[in-house]
Amino acid sequence: MRNNSDDFDQSAAVSKDGQPAAADSGKQLKVFDGDDGAKRGHFRLISILRATRNEEVVEAALRAFYLPDEPQHFELQEIGGLQRLHSDDIMNRNGSPDNRSSVKDGGDAWLLRAKLRDAEVIKVYASWPRPGAAFVPITVSKNSTAESVLTEVLSQLDRQDEDSSNFYLLEVFMSSKQVQRQTLTPQEKILDKLQEIRKV
């Protein structure tokens, strides 16, 4: 098994004023980037102080994985527990939560998760050569299915007269070791699929 001690990112150690945290002044957390990271045992260590705001903990986790995304779109979920740490939960100086939950009350291992949103933008690539942009951006909501996305894509490509049942959406998953392709069923909910992908 790989030694994860080299995964510690000093830039991920935070304090209330943004200064690096001393190792003995708080708590160290193992943060896994999704289910795949937890399964493989690959984590990053971050250090927190007693007065660290939960949003700063989420920011530190994003920095540790070199993710430039906004912290309000993410949460930390305790491994082995039901506790979730949202970036808008605040922890007071006594280490107790001002809102729902805090890292101080939880364990030492957490999963970094993207929060479920009401709408997302996905990129759909046509399988035939076309001038202009390589992909079509489509906004999907809770009710969006593979079939409704296909109808919208065909409309944006000026092919709305064609029968959408002659087309299909193909999910392409690229990991470090392989590329997997999966055809989505017409009634498959796109936001549910995105959430599954992000959990991994």
C-alpha positions, 0 to 999 in steps of 0.5 A, a space after each residue: 500500500 502507498 504511503 500517504 505521508 507525502 500527500 500532506 500539503 502545507 498550503 492546506 493547513 489553515 488558521 482563522 487569519 489564513 496563516 499556516 497552522 502549527 501541527 500541534 495547535 489543532 487537528 489533522 484530517 484525512 480527506 478523500 476525493 470521492 469514493 474512488 479515493 477512499 477505496 484506493 486509500 489515497 487521501 490528503 492531510 489537512 490541519 485545522 485549528 479550534 477556531 477554524 470556520 467550516 468554510 475554511 476547512 472545505 477551502 483547505 480540502 479543495 487546495 489539497 487536491 488542487 481543485 479551483 472550484 468554489 467552496 460553497 459548491 462542496 461539502 465534507 462527509 464524515 466516513 463511517 458517520 452521517 455527519 456532513 460539513 457544509 461550507 456555511 456551517 460555522 464553528 465557534 471558539 469553543 469547538 462547538 457548532 453554531 449551526 448544524 455540525 463541525 469537523 471538531 465533533 466528527 472523526 478524522 476521515 472525511 469525503 470531499 463531495 460536490 453538493 447537488 444543485 438544482 441545475 447544471 450545464 453539461 457539454 454534449 459532443 456531436 459524433 459527426 463533424 461540424 463547423 464551429 464549437 466542438 460541443 453544445 452546452 445544455 442546461 439540465 434540471 431535476 426533470 431532464 432526461 437523456 431524451 429531453 437533452 437529445 431533443 435540445 441538442 438537435 434543436 441547437 444543431 438545427 436538426 430538430 426535424 430529425 427523430 431523437 430516437 435515432 440518436 443516443 447519449 453516450 457517457 464517456 468515463 476517463 480514469 487514469 487506467 481506462 476509458 469506459 463508455 455507457 449508453 444512457 437510457 432515454 428516461 435516465 435522469 441526467 442530474 442523478 447520473 452527474 451525482 453518481 459520477 461526482 461521488 466516485 
